[in-house]
Each structure stands twice: as structure tokens, then as C-alpha cells.
Amino acid sequence: MQLDYPFHFDGRGRTAETDGDDHIRDLIEQVLFTSPGERVNRPTFGSGVMRLVFEPNSDVLGTATQQLVQGALQQWLGDLIQVQSVDVKNEDSTLRITVQYVVRRTQKSQVAQFTRGAA
């Protein structure tokens, strides 16, 4: 059973499920936008990129953020995906992340894009 993220119920009133590719995309989103310390039983889970939304934009910050994201994805999802590239853009108060990866089970190349604005 692969639960859909965010958790919700389907039209039948049951826990919503999803297919394999969408489930992996959901897992990537959880790693990206969970701050370390946010999960009680996994205090190191996440990448912490949301705290970078208000940081001044620079090439150095962009490179550091790409390394941070790629490291977190390898640590938490390395058995499911092989990360090929990560592109991080910080524009005003919006964070845009593009992840290109290969699903290890199917050897299928995927691209996922995520956007978050300041809360």
C-alpha cells in the first residue's frame, strides 16, 4: 500500500493510495520540505530548505542549497532513487526546486518540480 501525500481520504472514504511514480515524488517532497527536528522519531529527517526562503540570494547559497538537497535525498531515498541533478532557485520569497532522478526499481528517468513560498 502506497499512501498518497498529503494524507487524505478518497471518494470511498478510505485512505487515499497512489501509484509508484507519484509515491516517490511524494517522498521527495517530504524530504525537501521537512525541517530536521520536525519528526519526533526521526530528528535528523529532512533537508531544512524552507529556512532558506528568507536568505539573501547568491551563487554561494545556491550551490550550498543544491548540495544540501542532494545529500538529504541520497541519505533518505538513496535505496529508491538515484539523484542526477538538483536545481534550486530562490526568487523573492519563493523557492523553486527541480530534481532529476532515476527510479532504481524501473530505471525510469523522472523530473519533479517543487515550489514553496514564504508562509
C-alpha positions as CSV (number, residue, x, y, z in Angstrom):
1,M,0.0,0.0,0.0
2,Q,1.5,3.4,-1.1
3,L,-0.3,6.2,0.7
4,D,-0.9,9.5,-1.1
5,Y,0.7,12.6,0.4
6,P,-0.6,14.7,1.9
7,F,-2.7,12.2,3.8
8,H,-6.4,12.3,2.9
9,F,-9.4,10.1,2.1
10,D,-10.5,9.1,-1.3
11,G,-14.1,9.2,-2.7
12,R,-15.0,5.9,-1.0
13,G,-13.9,7.2,2.5
14,R,-10.8,5.1,2.6
15,T,-7.2,6.2,2.9
16,A,-6.1,7.5,-0.5
17,E,-3.5,5.4,-2.3
18,T,-1.2,6.3,-5.3
19,D,0.9,4.7,-7.9
20,G,4.7,4.0,-7.6
21,D,5.9,7.1,-9.5
22,D,3.7,9.5,-7.7
23,H,4.6,7.9,-4.4
24,I,8.3,8.5,-5.0
25,R,7.6,12.1,-5.9
26,D,5.6,12.5,-2.6
27,L,8.6,11.0,-0.7
28,I,10.9,13.5,-2.3
29,E,8.6,16.4,-1.4
30,Q,8.5,15.2,2.2
31,V,12.3,15.1,2.4
32,L,12.7,18.5,0.9
33,F,10.1,20.4,3.0
34,T,10.6,18.7,6.3
35,S,12.9,20.5,8.7
36,P,15.3,18.5,10.8
37,G,13.8,18.1,14.3
38,E,10.2,18.3,13.0
39,R,9.7,14.5,13.3
40,V,9.8,13.1,16.8
41,N,11.1,9.6,16.0
42,R,13.4,10.8,13.2
43,P,15.0,14.0,14.4
44,T,17.5,14.2,11.5
45,F,15.0,13.6,8.8
46,G,14.6,16.3,6.2
47,S,16.7,18.9,4.4
48,G,15.7,22.2,6.0
49,V,15.5,24.2,2.8
50,M,12.4,26.1,4.0
51,R,14.6,28.2,6.3
52,L,16.5,29.4,3.2
53,V,13.5,31.2,1.7
54,F,14.4,34.5,3.5
55,E,18.2,34.2,3.0
56,P,19.8,36.7,0.6
57,N,20.1,35.2,-2.9
58,S,23.7,34.5,-4.1
59,D,25.6,31.9,-6.1
60,V,27.2,30.6,-3.0
61,L,23.9,30.0,-1.3
62,G,22.5,28.3,-4.4
63,T,25.4,25.9,-4.6
64,A,25.2,25.1,-0.9
65,T,21.5,24.5,-1.1
66,Q,21.9,22.2,-4.1
67,Q,24.4,20.1,-2.1
68,L,22.2,20.1,1.0
69,V,19.2,18.9,-1.0
70,Q,21.2,16.3,-2.9
71,G,22.7,15.0,0.3
72,A,19.4,14.7,2.0
73,L,17.8,12.9,-0.9
74,Q,20.7,10.4,-1.1
75,Q,20.6,9.8,2.6
76,W,16.8,9.2,2.9
77,L,15.8,7.9,-0.5
78,G,19.1,6.5,-1.9
79,D,17.7,3.0,-2.0
80,L,14.7,4.2,-4.2
81,I,16.2,6.8,-6.5
82,Q,19.5,7.9,-8.0
83,V,19.7,11.7,-8.0
84,Q,21.1,13.0,-11.3
85,S,20.8,16.7,-10.7
86,V,19.2,19.3,-8.4
87,D,18.5,22.9,-9.4
88,V,17.5,25.4,-6.7
89,K,16.2,28.9,-7.5
90,N,15.4,31.5,-4.7
91,E,13.4,34.3,-6.2
92,D,12.0,36.9,-3.8
93,S,10.2,34.8,-1.2
94,T,9.7,31.8,-3.5
95,L,11.8,28.7,-3.5
96,R,11.8,26.6,-6.7
97,I,13.5,23.1,-6.7
98,T,13.8,20.9,-9.7
99,V,15.1,17.3,-9.1
100,Q,16.1,15.0,-11.9
101,Y,16.3,11.4,-10.8
102,V,16.2,7.7,-11.9
103,V,13.8,5.3,-10.1
104,R,16.1,2.4,-9.2
105,R,13.3,-0.2,-9.5
106,T,12.3,0.7,-13.1
107,Q,15.4,2.6,-14.3
108,K,13.0,5.2,-15.5
109,S,14.2,8.8,-15.5
110,Q,11.9,11.4,-13.9
111,V,11.9,15.2,-13.3
112,A,10.0,16.7,-10.3
113,Q,9.5,20.4,-9.6
114,F,8.5,21.8,-6.3
115,T,7.6,25.4,-5.4
116,R,7.1,26.9,-1.9
117,G,6.5,30.5,-0.9
118,A,7.1,32.2,2.4
119,A,4.5,31.4,5.0
